[in-house]
Amino acid sequence: MRLIIATTNKGKLKEIRHILRGVRLPMVCLADLKKKFNIKEDGQTFLENAIKKALPVSRMFPDDLVAGEDSGLQVEALAGEPGVRSRRFSGSSATDEKNNRKLLKILGGLPAKERKCRYQCWLVLFKNTRLLKICNGSLGGRIAYHAAGKNGFGYDPVFFLPQYKKTVAQLSLRKKNAVSHRARAFNHLRKACLPAGRELL
């Protein structure tokens, strides 16, 4: 039995492997499988998208555990946007750099107290199309005035953490995984489904 992470994002897989280190299960992502999946992330919530990612994979690989997660950025001044549109915030040809540039432009010179934001992560676990667990994790901060740091991905270069006086992209992977929204969601999963960190279910 494997734990399939329903993503093609190798950056996410690297983080998740680090978070779940010690779990005695082979861990792979969709990019490692020989099957093609046409997954449309058109849900209205992070949870809906997480299920849309995991369920078809679980249907095709009934003997494996499948984890699907959807995460994104919610900016208070933008009424929670970009939210589920985080990855395609700057359009159909969106990249991390374009998304960050658009966000910084929209917020302009807003004062720090009006730049509050939150990362959200919703995580589901399936086995043979049966939903076993739902977990959530979040991380609060504010949008910086300019991008900084080369670690991580997504909005990490503009997501400023006042307690560290750094953006998430300026943190080491170890430190990021001690506080991140994704780490919190997967650690909830570990506590609920990984007794003593030895085995899953």
BELDA-V476219 format. One record per run of one state. SS is the DSSP state (@ for helix, = for strand, . for the rest). FROM is the first residue (numbers start at 1). TO is the last residue. If there is no record, write none. Layout:
# BELDA-V476219
SS;FROM;TO + SS;FROM;TO
This chain:
# BELDA-V476219
.;1;1 + =;2;5 + .;6;9 + @;10;19 + .;20;25 + =;26;29 + @;30;32 + .;33;45 + @;46;60 + .;61;64 + =;65;75 + @;76;78 + .;79;81 + =;82;82 + @;83;88 + .;89;95 + @;96;107 + .;108;111 + @;112;114 + .;115;115 + =;116;127 + .;128;129 + =;130;143 + .;144;155 + @;156;158 + =;159;161 + .;162;165 + =;166;167 + @;168;170 + .;171;172 + @;173;179 + .;180;180 + @;181;193 + .;194;194 + @;195;197 + .;198;201
